[in-house]
Amino acid sequence: KGLPEKVVVWKHAVRNAINPLISLAGLSLPTLISGTIIISIVLDLPTIGPMLYKSLLSLDQYVALAVLMLSSVLLLVGNLLADLALAWVDPRVRYA
């Protein structure tokens, strides 16, 4: 007797195991962004990666700055969402 297996898994195992996954998802966002930039340069896809590469080669600092600022904002928003999701999933997490 006791609790069903689904309840034990969802209330105890998944609840404790999801915290590191959320934290790692927020930290892996810069790697994902840099990986897509490299892949788009290699495959010559018309995305933000080749535009950054061409602007760096031609010393167009304003375009490069805009691309890097956009990437930084996306990184900050992703980390903020990961932190908010972590606080929502685990009420023991408190921020000062």
N, C-alpha and C positions, 0 to 999 in steps of 0.2 A: 504494500500500500504506500501511501505518500503522495507526493506531487507527481503529475504526469511529466514525462521526459521533455516535452515541448516547453513547459513552464520553467523547468530547471535550466534548460539550455538558454532560453531567451532572457529570463530574469537574472540569472547569475553569470553564466559563461559569456554570453554576447555583451552584456552590459559592462563587464570588466574588460573584455578584450577589445572593445570598440575605441577606447580612449587612445591607445597608441596608434591605431589606424587613422584616426582623425588628425592627430598631431603630425604623423608622417605625410598625410595627404597635403597638409598646409605647407610643410617643408619641401615637398617634392615639386611644388609648382614652379620654382625658378628653373629646375632641371628640365621640366616639360617645355617651358618657354624657350630655353636655349636650344633644346633638341629640335624643336620645330623650326627655329631659325636656321640651324645648320642643314636640316633636311630640305628646307625650301631653297636654300642656296645651291645645294648639290643637285637637286632635281629641277632647278630653274623654274620653280612655281612662282606665279605673280602674287607674292604675299609680302609681308613686312620685312622678311629676312633679306631678300636681295636688295630691297630698297635701302636698308641699313648698310649693307655691304657696299653698295655703289656710292652711297653718300659718304662713307668713311674713305673710300678710295679717291673720291673727287674733292675731299676736304670740305664738304658741305656740312658745316657744324650744326646748323639749325635743324636740318632734317634729321641728322643723327641724334641730336638732343631730344627732338620730339618723339622719335621712336623709343629711345631709352626711357624717357619720362612716361610714355604710355605703358611700357613694360613694367616699370616700377610701380605705377598705379595699379596695374593688374595684379602684381605680386602682393601689394599691401592689402588690396581688397580680398584676395584669396586667403591670405593669412588671417585677416579679420573674420572672414566667414568661418574658417576652421576653428578659430578661438571661440566664436559664438556658438558653433555647433558643439564644441567640447563642453562649454558651460551649460548648454541645454541638455545634453545627454547625461552628464554627470553633475548632479547638484553639489557634490562635495568640492568641486573646483570653484574657487572664489578669486576674484581679481581685486587688488587694492585700489 
